[in-house]
Amino acid sequence: MPVRLKKLIGTFVLLALVIIYAVFATAYASLYLGEAPGYVHLLYFLVTGLLWIVPAIFLIRWMEREPRRR
């Protein structure tokens, strides 16, 4: 698969990943952390704000990999 096509697909997948992840992280926080103190909110959003980077790293590596030579 050409690198340009990988980058196009990867861009849309990454955008969908971030949007879906943000919706679920926020929904979880509003359901279960409503009565929690402020420091719990801060810690939760700090961790979840950085956690999406893990799958994004693998996706970006896939996007940048050169096609295999046959």
N, CA, C and O atoms as a Maestro MAE file, in Angstrom:
{
 s_m_m2io_version
 :::
 2.0.0
}

f_m_ct {
 s_m_title
 :::
 protein
 m_atom[280] {
  # First column is atom index #
  i_m_mmod_type
  r_m_x_coord
  r_m_y_coord
  r_m_z_coord
  i_m_residue_number
  s_m_chain_name
  s_m_pdb_residue_name
  s_m_pdb_atom_name
  i_m_atomic_number
  :::
  1 25 0.852 -1.168 0.000 1 A "MET " " N  " 7
  2 3 0.000 0.000 0.000 1 A "MET " " CA " 6
  3 2 0.904 1.239 0.000 1 A "MET " " C  " 6
  4 15 1.836 1.316 0.801 1 A "MET " " O  " 8
  5 25 0.647 2.192 -0.871 2 A "PRO " " N  " 7
  6 3 1.474 3.398 -0.913 2 A "PRO " " CA " 6
  7 2 1.377 4.202 0.388 2 A "PRO " " C  " 6
  8 15 0.356 4.184 1.076 2 A "PRO " " O  " 8
  9 25 2.455 4.899 0.699 3 A "VAL " " N  " 7
  10 3 2.521 5.662 1.940 3 A "VAL " " CA " 6
  11 2 1.455 6.762 1.959 3 A "VAL " " C  " 6
  12 15 0.870 7.026 3.009 3 A "VAL " " O  " 8
  13 25 1.197 7.398 0.833 4 A "ARG " " N  " 7
  14 3 0.185 8.460 0.795 4 A "ARG " " CA " 6
  15 2 -1.201 7.926 1.153 4 A "ARG " " C  " 6
  16 15 -1.956 8.583 1.870 4 A "ARG " " O  " 8
  17 25 -1.532 6.743 0.656 5 A "LEU " " N  " 7
  18 3 -2.822 6.138 0.981 5 A "LEU " " CA " 6
  19 2 -2.877 5.744 2.452 5 A "LEU " " C  " 6
  20 15 -3.908 5.912 3.103 5 A "LEU " " O  " 8
  21 25 -1.770 5.220 2.977 6 A "LYS " " N  " 7
  22 3 -1.713 4.887 4.394 6 A "LYS " " CA " 6
  23 2 -1.931 6.129 5.253 6 A "LYS " " C  " 6
  24 15 -2.640 6.078 6.258 6 A "LYS " " O  " 8
  25 25 -1.324 7.233 4.857 7 A "LYS " " N  " 7
  26 3 -1.466 8.467 5.629 7 A "LYS " " CA " 6
  27 2 -2.899 8.983 5.581 7 A "LYS " " C  " 6
  28 15 -3.408 9.487 6.582 7 A "LYS " " O  " 8
  29 25 -3.547 8.864 4.438 8 A "LEU " " N  " 7
  30 3 -4.945 9.294 4.325 8 A "LEU " " CA " 6
  31 2 -5.839 8.433 5.211 8 A "LEU " " C  " 6
  32 15 -6.651 8.956 5.974 8 A "LEU " " O  " 8
  33 25 -5.692 7.127 5.110 9 A "ILE " " N  " 7
  34 3 -6.493 6.217 5.936 9 A "ILE " " CA " 6
  35 2 -6.185 6.438 7.411 9 A "ILE " " C  " 6
  36 15 -7.095 6.520 8.235 9 A "ILE " " O  " 8
  37 25 -4.906 6.534 7.741 10 A "GLY " " N  " 7
  38 3 -4.492 6.727 9.122 10 A "GLY " " CA " 6
  39 2 -5.013 8.020 9.715 10 A "GLY " " C  " 6
  40 15 -5.357 8.065 10.896 10 A "GLY " " O  " 8
  41 25 -5.075 9.065 8.918 11 A "THR " " N  " 7
  42 3 -5.601 10.344 9.405 11 A "THR " " CA " 6
  43 2 -7.055 10.220 9.817 11 A "THR " " C  " 6
  44 15 -7.450 10.706 10.877 11 A "THR " " O  " 8
  45 25 -7.851 9.571 8.984 12 A "PHE " " N  " 7
  46 3 -9.265 9.409 9.314 12 A "PHE " " CA " 6
  47 2 -9.463 8.465 10.502 12 A "PHE " " C  " 6
  48 15 -10.331 8.700 11.343 12 A "PHE " " O  " 8
  49 25 -8.668 7.409 10.572 13 A "VAL " " N  " 7
  50 3 -8.770 6.483 11.703 13 A "VAL " " CA " 6
  51 2 -8.350 7.178 12.994 13 A "VAL " " C  " 6
  52 15 -8.989 6.998 14.031 13 A "VAL " " O  " 8
  53 25 -7.284 7.967 12.939 14 A "LEU " " N  " 7
  54 3 -6.815 8.689 14.119 14 A "LEU " " CA " 6
  55 2 -7.844 9.715 14.579 14 A "LEU " " C  " 6
  56 15 -8.081 9.865 15.778 14 A "LEU " " O  " 8
  57 25 -8.444 10.408 13.650 15 A "LEU " " N  " 7
  58 3 -9.491 11.372 13.994 15 A "LEU " " CA " 6
  59 2 -10.681 10.670 14.650 15 A "LEU " " C  " 6
  60 15 -11.208 11.153 15.652 15 A "LEU " " O  " 8
  61 25 -11.100 9.547 14.096 16 A "ALA " " N  " 7
  62 3 -12.209 8.786 14.679 16 A "ALA " " CA " 6
  63 2 -11.830 8.254 16.058 16 A "ALA " " C  " 6
  64 15 -12.647 8.275 16.978 16 A "ALA " " O  " 8
  65 25 -10.608 7.782 16.204 17 A "LEU " " N  " 7
  66 3 -10.131 7.279 17.495 17 A "LEU " " CA " 6
  67 2 -10.206 8.351 18.566 17 A "LEU " " C  " 6
  68 15 -10.696 8.098 19.667 17 A "LEU " " O  " 8
  69 25 -9.730 9.531 18.257 18 A "VAL " " N  " 7
  70 3 -9.712 10.615 19.243 18 A "VAL " " CA " 6
  71 2 -11.134 11.032 19.617 18 A "VAL " " C  " 6
  72 15 -11.425 11.246 20.794 18 A "VAL " " O  " 8
  73 25 -12.011 11.148 18.638 19 A "ILE " " N  " 7
  74 3 -13.388 11.569 18.915 19 A "ILE " " CA " 6
  75 2 -14.112 10.520 19.756 19 A "ILE " " C  " 6
  76 15 -14.735 10.856 20.763 19 A "ILE " " O  " 8
  77 25 -14.035 9.268 19.355 20 A "ILE " " N  " 7
  78 3 -14.722 8.201 20.091 20 A "ILE " " CA " 6
  79 2 -14.148 8.058 21.492 20 A "ILE " " C  " 6
  80 15 -14.894 7.891 22.457 20 A "ILE " " O  " 8
  81 25 -12.832 8.121 21.608 21 A "TYR " " N  " 7
  82 3 -12.187 8.005 22.915 21 A "TYR " " CA " 6
  83 2 -12.611 9.153 23.832 21 A "TYR " " C  " 6
  84 15 -12.898 8.932 25.008 21 A "TYR " " O  " 8
  85 25 -12.651 10.357 23.307 22 A "ALA " " N  " 7
  86 3 -13.044 11.512 24.118 22 A "ALA " " CA " 6
  87 2 -14.490 11.391 24.591 22 A "ALA " " C  " 6
  88 15 -14.799 11.724 25.735 22 A "ALA " " O  " 8
  89 25 -15.366 10.923 23.728 23 A "VAL " " N  " 7
  90 3 -16.775 10.761 24.107 23 A "VAL " " CA " 6
  91 2 -16.909 9.724 25.226 23 A "VAL " " C  " 6
  92 15 -17.606 9.960 26.212 23 A "VAL " " O  " 8
  93 25 -16.240 8.580 25.071 24 A "PHE " " N  " 7
  94 3 -16.338 7.547 26.100 24 A "PHE " " CA " 6
  95 2 -15.689 7.973 27.410 24 A "PHE " " C  " 6
  96 15 -16.234 7.708 28.482 24 A "PHE " " O  " 8
  97 25 -14.534 8.629 27.341 25 A "ALA " " N  " 7
  98 3 -13.857 9.065 28.567 25 A "ALA " " CA " 6
  99 2 -14.698 10.097 29.310 25 A "ALA " " C  " 6
  100 15 -14.788 10.057 30.537 25 A "ALA " " O  " 8
  101 25 -15.305 11.006 28.586 26 A "THR " " N  " 7
  102 3 -16.142 12.025 29.216 26 A "THR " " CA " 6
  103 2 -17.439 11.422 29.760 26 A "THR " " C  " 6
  104 15 -17.887 11.788 30.847 26 A "THR " " O  " 8
  105 25 -18.039 10.503 29.011 27 A "ALA " " N  " 7
  106 3 -19.263 9.851 29.480 27 A "ALA " " CA " 6
  107 2 -19.002 9.046 30.753 27 A "ALA " " C  " 6
  108 15 -19.804 9.070 31.687 27 A "ALA " " O  " 8
  109 25 -17.887 8.341 30.782 28 A "TYR " " N  " 7
  110 3 -17.532 7.580 31.977 28 A "TYR " " CA " 6
  111 2 -17.341 8.516 33.167 28 A "TYR " " C  " 6
  112 15 -17.815 8.238 34.268 28 A "TYR " " O  " 8
  113 25 -16.651 9.617 32.939 29 A "ALA " " N  " 7
  114 3 -16.397 10.571 34.022 29 A "ALA " " CA " 6
  115 2 -17.696 11.168 34.545 29 A "ALA " " C  " 6
  116 15 -17.866 11.326 35.754 29 A "ALA " " O  " 8
  117 25 -18.607 11.497 33.649 30 A "SER " " N  " 7
  118 3 -19.856 12.108 34.106 30 A "SER " " CA " 6
  119 2 -20.755 11.101 34.819 30 A "SER " " C  " 6
  120 15 -21.545 11.485 35.681 30 A "SER " " O  " 8
  121 25 -20.646 9.821 34.472 31 A "LEU " " N  " 7
  122 3 -21.458 8.795 35.137 31 A "LEU " " CA " 6
  123 2 -20.908 8.396 36.505 31 A "LEU " " C  " 6
  124 15 -21.667 8.226 37.459 31 A "LEU " " O  " 8
  125 25 -19.590 8.247 36.596 32 A "TYR " " N  " 7
  126 3 -19.012 7.660 37.803 32 A "TYR " " CA " 6
  127 2 -18.226 8.631 38.682 32 A "TYR " " C  " 6
  128 15 -17.927 8.310 39.832 32 A "TYR " " O  " 8
  129 25 -17.893 9.792 38.172 33 A "LEU " " N  " 7
  130 3 -17.069 10.705 38.959 33 A "LEU " " CA " 6
  131 2 -17.818 11.977 39.357 33 A "LEU " " C  " 6
  132 15 -17.190 12.968 39.730 33 A "LEU " " O  " 8
  133 25 -19.110 11.964 39.286 34 A "GLY " " N  " 7
  134 3 -19.887 13.154 39.581 34 A "GLY " " CA " 6
  135 2 -19.704 13.686 40.992 34 A "GLY " " C  " 6
  136 15 -19.667 14.899 41.198 34 A "GLY " " O  " 8
  137 25 -19.592 12.812 41.945 35 A "GLU " " N  " 7
  138 3 -19.473 13.208 43.346 35 A "GLU " " CA " 6
  139 2 -18.032 13.178 43.851 35 A "GLU " " C  " 6
  140 15 -17.779 13.436 45.028 35 A "GLU " " O  " 8
  141 25 -17.097 12.865 42.972 36 A "ALA " " N  " 7
  142 3 -15.700 12.747 43.391 36 A "ALA " " CA " 6
  143 2 -15.094 14.136 43.607 36 A "ALA " " C  " 6
  144 15 -15.543 15.115 43.011 36 A "ALA " " O  " 8
  145 25 -14.090 14.211 44.450 37 A "PRO " " N  " 7
  146 3 -13.426 15.504 44.668 37 A "PRO " " CA " 6
  147 2 -12.659 15.966 43.427 37 A "PRO " " C  " 6
  148 15 -12.443 15.198 42.490 37 A "PRO " " O  " 8
  149 25 -12.261 17.211 43.443 38 A "GLY " " N  " 7
  150 3 -11.609 17.810 42.284 38 A "GLY " " CA " 6
  151 2 -10.305 17.154 41.889 38 A "GLY " " C  " 6
  152 15 -10.000 17.050 40.701 38 A "GLY " " O  " 8
  153 25 -9.522 16.704 42.874 39 A "TYR " " N  " 7
  154 3 -8.242 16.089 42.529 39 A "TYR " " CA " 6
  155 2 -8.432 14.763 41.792 39 A "TYR " " C  " 6
  156 15 -7.583 14.377 40.989 39 A "TYR " " O  " 8
  157 25 -9.539 14.064 42.059 40 A "VAL " " N  " 7
  158 3 -9.828 12.821 41.335 40 A "VAL " " CA " 6
  159 2 -10.154 13.142 39.883 40 A "VAL " " C  " 6
  160 15 -9.710 12.434 38.980 40 A "VAL " " O  " 8
  161 25 -10.915 14.188 39.650 41 A "HIS " " N  " 7
  162 3 -11.211 14.630 38.283 41 A "HIS " " CA " 6
  163 2 -9.929 15.003 37.552 41 A "HIS " " C  " 6
  164 15 -9.717 14.615 36.403 41 A "HIS " " O  " 8
  165 25 -9.080 15.760 38.236 42 A "LEU " " N  " 7
  166 3 -7.825 16.181 37.632 42 A "LEU " " CA " 6
  167 2 -6.976 14.979 37.259 42 A "LEU " " C  " 6
  168 15 -6.448 14.919 36.148 42 A "LEU " " O  " 8
  169 25 -6.838 14.029 38.158 43 A "LEU " " N  " 7
  170 3 -6.043 12.839 37.896 43 A "LEU " " CA " 6
  171 2 -6.657 12.007 36.765 43 A "LEU " " C  " 6
  172 15 -5.944 11.526 35.884 43 A "LEU " " O  " 8
  173 25 -7.979 11.840 36.794 44 A "TYR " " N  " 7
  174 3 -8.654 11.056 35.763 44 A "TYR " " CA " 6
  175 2 -8.441 11.670 34.378 44 A "TYR " " C  " 6
  176 15 -8.072 10.967 33.437 44 A "TYR " " O  " 8
  177 25 -8.670 12.960 34.253 45 A "PHE " " N  " 7
  178 3 -8.536 13.584 32.938 45 A "PHE " " CA " 6
  179 2 -7.079 13.725 32.516 45 A "PHE " " C  " 6
  180 15 -6.793 13.779 31.319 45 A "PHE " " O  " 8
  181 25 -6.165 13.784 33.455 46 A "LEU " " N  " 7
  182 3 -4.748 13.780 33.111 46 A "LEU " " CA " 6
  183 2 -4.356 12.429 32.515 46 A "LEU " " C  " 6
  184 15 -3.693 12.367 31.480 46 A "LEU " " O  " 8
  185 25 -4.767 11.356 33.175 47 A "VAL " " N  " 7
  186 3 -4.434 10.010 32.693 47 A "VAL " " CA " 6
  187 2 -5.138 9.716 31.374 47 A "VAL " " C  " 6
  188 15 -4.501 9.268 30.421 47 A "VAL " " O  " 8
  189 25 -6.438 9.961 31.309 48 A "THR " " N  " 7
  190 3 -7.160 9.655 30.071 48 A "THR " " CA " 6
  191 2 -6.763 10.595 28.941 48 A "THR " " C  " 6
  192 15 -6.861 10.232 27.768 48 A "THR " " O  " 8
  193 25 -6.325 11.778 29.278 49 A "GLY " " N  " 7
  194 3 -5.860 12.703 28.250 49 A "GLY " " CA " 6
  195 2 -4.563 12.259 27.610 49 A "GLY " " C  " 6
  196 15 -4.275 12.632 26.473 49 A "GLY " " O  " 8
  197 25 -3.786 11.476 28.314 50 A "LEU " " N  " 7
  198 3 -2.529 10.968 27.765 50 A "LEU " " CA " 6
  199 2 -2.638 9.537 27.247 50 A "LEU " " C  " 6
  200 15 -1.797 9.105 26.458 50 A "LEU " " O  " 8
  201 25 -3.642 8.804 27.670 51 A "LEU " " N  " 7
  202 3 -3.764 7.391 27.331 51 A "LEU " " CA " 6
  203 2 -4.045 7.142 25.847 51 A "LEU " " C  " 6
  204 15 -3.647 6.104 25.319 51 A "LEU " " O  " 8
  205 25 -4.712 8.060 25.170 52 A "TRP " " N  " 7
  206 3 -5.021 7.858 23.752 52 A "TRP " " CA " 6
  207 2 -3.763 7.856 22.893 52 A "TRP " " C  " 6
  208 15 -3.799 7.430 21.739 52 A "TRP " " O  " 8
  209 25 -2.655 8.328 23.450 53 A "ILE " " N  " 7
  210 3 -1.419 8.401 22.686 53 A "ILE " " CA " 6
  211 2 -0.883 7.009 22.362 53 A "ILE " " C  " 6
  212 15 -0.236 6.821 21.332 53 A "ILE " " O  " 8
  213 25 -1.144 6.034 23.227 54 A "VAL " " N  " 7
  214 3 -0.612 4.681 23.026 54 A "VAL " " CA " 6
  215 2 -1.091 4.074 21.703 54 A "VAL " " C  " 6
  216 15 -0.248 3.657 20.908 54 A "VAL " " O  " 8
  217 25 -2.407 4.003 21.424 55 A "PRO " " N  " 7
  218 3 -2.791 3.452 20.117 55 A "PRO " " CA " 6
  219 2 -2.406 4.371 18.962 55 A "PRO " " C  " 6
  220 15 -2.175 3.904 17.846 55 A "PRO " " O  " 8
  221 25 -2.337 5.669 19.225 56 A "ALA " " N  " 7
  222 3 -1.951 6.600 18.164 56 A "ALA " " CA " 6
  223 2 -0.510 6.374 17.721 56 A "ALA " " C  " 6
  224 15 -0.197 6.534 16.541 56 A "ALA " " O  " 8
  225 25 0.364 6.008 18.644 57 A "ILE " " N  " 7
  226 3 1.766 5.740 18.301 57 A "ILE " " CA " 6
  227 2 1.856 4.582 17.306 57 A "ILE " " C  " 6
  228 15 2.573 4.665 16.309 57 A "ILE " " O  " 8
  229 25 1.122 3.504 17.583 58 A "PHE " " N  " 7
  230 3 1.156 2.354 16.680 58 A "PHE " " CA " 6
  231 2 0.571 2.702 15.311 58 A "PHE " " C  " 6
  232 15 1.077 2.249 14.285 58 A "PHE " " O  " 8
  233 25 -0.474 3.493 15.297 59 A "LEU " " N  " 7
  234 3 -1.084 3.903 14.040 59 A "LEU " " CA " 6
  235 2 -0.133 4.785 13.232 59 A "LEU " " C  " 6
  236 15 -0.014 4.616 12.018 59 A "LEU " " O  " 8
  237 25 0.533 5.708 13.883 60 A "ILE " " N  " 7
  238 3 1.471 6.592 13.183 60 A "ILE " " CA " 6
  239 2 2.667 5.807 12.670 60 A "ILE " " C  " 6
  240 15 3.150 6.070 11.569 60 A "ILE " " O  " 8
  241 25 3.149 4.854 13.442 61 A "ARG " " N  " 7
  242 3 4.243 4.003 12.955 61 A "ARG " " CA " 6
  243 2 3.821 3.235 11.709 61 A "ARG " " C  " 6
  244 15 4.598 3.118 10.762 61 A "ARG " " O  " 8
  245 25 2.605 2.715 11.703 62 A "TRP " " N  " 7
  246 3 2.098 2.002 10.532 62 A "TRP " " CA " 6
  247 2 1.999 2.942 9.333 62 A "TRP " " C  " 6
  248 15 2.325 2.559 8.209 62 A "TRP " " O  " 8
  249 25 1.551 4.166 9.577 63 A "MET " " N  " 7
  250 3 1.410 5.130 8.488 63 A "MET " " CA " 6
  251 2 2.765 5.472 7.861 63 A "MET " " C  " 6
  252 15 2.849 5.662 6.647 63 A "MET " " O  " 8
  253 25 3.801 5.552 8.654 64 A "GLU " " N  " 7
  254 3 5.110 5.973 8.180 64 A "GLU " " CA " 6
  255 2 5.956 4.844 7.601 64 A "GLU " " C  " 6
  256 15 6.970 5.099 6.951 64 A "GLU " " O  " 8
  257 25 5.550 3.604 7.831 65 A "ARG " " N  " 7
  258 3 6.348 2.477 7.355 65 A "ARG " " CA " 6
  259 2 6.311 2.406 5.834 65 A "ARG " " C  " 6
  260 15 5.254 2.540 5.217 65 A "ARG " " O  " 8
  261 25 7.467 2.196 5.247 66 A "GLU " " N  " 7
  262 3 7.570 2.076 3.798 66 A "GLU " " CA " 6
  263 2 6.961 0.749 3.359 66 A "GLU " " C  " 6
  264 15 6.980 -0.227 4.108 66 A "GLU " " O  " 8
  265 25 6.419 0.717 2.140 67 A "PRO " " N  " 7
  266 3 5.858 -0.542 1.655 67 A "PRO " " CA " 6
  267 2 6.974 -1.585 1.462 67 A "PRO " " C  " 6
  268 15 8.125 -1.246 1.189 67 A "PRO " " O  " 8
  269 25 6.600 -2.836 1.611 68 A "ARG " " N  " 7
  270 3 7.566 -3.920 1.456 68 A "ARG " " CA " 6
  271 2 7.928 -4.084 -0.015 68 A "ARG " " C  " 6
  272 15 7.080 -3.979 -0.902 68 A "ARG " " O  " 8
  273 25 9.187 -4.339 -0.241 69 A "ARG " " N  " 7
  274 3 9.661 -4.629 -1.604 69 A "ARG " " CA " 6
  275 2 9.510 -6.119 -1.868 69 A "ARG " " C  " 6
  276 15 9.881 -6.946 -1.035 69 A "ARG " " O  " 8
  277 25 8.973 -6.451 -3.013 70 A "ARG " " N  " 7
  278 3 8.772 -7.871 -3.337 70 A "ARG " " CA " 6
  279 2 9.787 -8.339 -4.342 70 A "ARG " " C  " 6
  280 15 9.775 -9.505 -4.735 70 A "ARG " " O  " 8
  :::
 }
 m_bond[279] {
  # First column is bond index #
  i_m_from
  i_m_to
  i_m_order
  :::
  1 1 2 1
  2 2 3 1
  3 3 4 2
  4 3 5 1
  5 5 6 1
  6 6 7 1
  7 7 8 2
  8 7 9 1
  9 9 10 1
  10 10 11 1
  11 11 12 2
  12 11 13 1
  13 13 14 1
  14 14 15 1
  15 15 16 2
  16 15 17 1
  17 17 18 1
  18 18 19 1
  19 19 20 2
  20 19 21 1
  21 21 22 1
  22 22 23 1
  23 23 24 2
  24 23 25 1
  25 25 26 1
  26 26 27 1
  27 27 28 2
  28 27 29 1
  29 29 30 1
  30 30 31 1
  31 31 32 2
  32 31 33 1
  33 33 34 1
  34 34 35 1
  35 35 36 2
  36 35 37 1
  37 37 38 1
  38 38 39 1
  39 39 40 2
  40 39 41 1
  41 41 42 1
  42 42 43 1
  43 43 44 2
  44 43 45 1
  45 45 46 1
  46 46 47 1
  47 47 48 2
  48 47 49 1
  49 49 50 1
  50 50 51 1
  51 51 52 2
  52 51 53 1
  53 53 54 1
  54 54 55 1
  55 55 56 2
  56 55 57 1
  57 57 58 1
  58 58 59 1
  59 59 60 2
  60 59 61 1
  61 61 62 1
  62 62 63 1
  63 63 64 2
  64 63 65 1
  65 65 66 1
  66 66 67 1
  67 67 68 2
  68 67 69 1
  69 69 70 1
  70 70 71 1
  71 71 72 2
  72 71 73 1
  73 73 74 1
  74 74 75 1
  75 75 76 2
  76 75 77 1
  77 77 78 1
  78 78 79 1
  79 79 80 2
  80 79 81 1
  81 81 82 1
  82 82 83 1
  83 83 84 2
  84 83 85 1
  85 85 86 1
  86 86 87 1
  87 87 88 2
  88 87 89 1
  89 89 90 1
  90 90 91 1
  91 91 92 2
  92 91 93 1
  93 93 94 1
  94 94 95 1
  95 95 96 2
  96 95 97 1
  97 97 98 1
  98 98 99 1
  99 99 100 2
  100 99 101 1
  101 101 102 1
  102 102 103 1
  103 103 104 2
  104 103 105 1
  105 105 106 1
  106 106 107 1
  107 107 108 2
  108 107 109 1
  109 109 110 1
  110 110 111 1
  111 111 112 2
  112 111 113 1
  113 113 114 1
  114 114 115 1
  115 115 116 2
  116 115 117 1
  117 117 118 1
  118 118 119 1
  119 119 120 2
  120 119 121 1
  121 121 122 1
  122 122 123 1
  123 123 124 2
  124 123 125 1
  125 125 126 1
  126 126 127 1
  127 127 128 2
  128 127 129 1
  129 129 130 1
  130 130 131 1
  131 131 132 2
  132 131 133 1
  133 133 134 1
  134 134 135 1
  135 135 136 2
  136 135 137 1
  137 137 138 1
  138 138 139 1
  139 139 140 2
  140 139 141 1
  141 141 142 1
  142 142 143 1
  143 143 144 2
  144 143 145 1
  145 145 146 1
  146 146 147 1
  147 147 148 2
  148 147 149 1
  149 149 150 1
  150 150 151 1
  151 151 152 2
  152 151 153 1
  153 153 154 1
  154 154 155 1
  155 155 156 2
  156 155 157 1
  157 157 158 1
  158 158 159 1
  159 159 160 2
  160 159 161 1
  161 161 162 1
  162 162 163 1
  163 163 164 2
  164 163 165 1
  165 165 166 1
  166 166 167 1
  167 167 168 2
  168 167 169 1
  169 169 170 1
  170 170 171 1
  171 171 172 2
  172 171 173 1
  173 173 174 1
  174 174 175 1
  175 175 176 2
  176 175 177 1
  177 177 178 1
  178 178 179 1
  179 179 180 2
  180 179 181 1
  181 181 182 1
  182 182 183 1
  183 183 184 2
  184 183 185 1
  185 185 186 1
  186 186 187 1
  187 187 188 2
  188 187 189 1
  189 189 190 1
  190 190 191 1
  191 191 192 2
  192 191 193 1
  193 193 194 1
  194 194 195 1
  195 195 196 2
  196 195 197 1
  197 197 198 1
  198 198 199 1
  199 199 200 2
  200 199 201 1
  201 201 202 1
  202 202 203 1
  203 203 204 2
  204 203 205 1
  205 205 206 1
  206 206 207 1
  207 207 208 2
  208 207 209 1
  209 209 210 1
  210 210 211 1
  211 211 212 2
  212 211 213 1
  213 213 214 1
  214 214 215 1
  215 215 216 2
  216 215 217 1
  217 217 218 1
  218 218 219 1
  219 219 220 2
  220 219 221 1
  221 221 222 1
  222 222 223 1
  223 223 224 2
  224 223 225 1
  225 225 226 1
  226 226 227 1
  227 227 228 2
  228 227 229 1
  229 229 230 1
  230 230 231 1
  231 231 232 2
  232 231 233 1
  233 233 234 1
  234 234 235 1
  235 235 236 2
  236 235 237 1
  237 237 238 1
  238 238 239 1
  239 239 240 2
  240 239 241 1
  241 241 242 1
  242 242 243 1
  243 243 244 2
  244 243 245 1
  245 245 246 1
  246 246 247 1
  247 247 248 2
  248 247 249 1
  249 249 250 1
  250 250 251 1
  251 251 252 2
  252 251 253 1
  253 253 254 1
  254 254 255 1
  255 255 256 2
  256 255 257 1
  257 257 258 1
  258 258 259 1
  259 259 260 2
  260 259 261 1
  261 261 262 1
  262 262 263 1
  263 263 264 2
  264 263 265 1
  265 265 266 1
  266 266 267 1
  267 267 268 2
  268 267 269 1
  269 269 270 1
  270 270 271 1
  271 271 272 2
  272 271 273 1
  273 273 274 1
  274 274 275 1
  275 275 276 2
  276 275 277 1
  277 277 278 1
  278 278 279 1
  279 279 280 2
  :::
 }
}
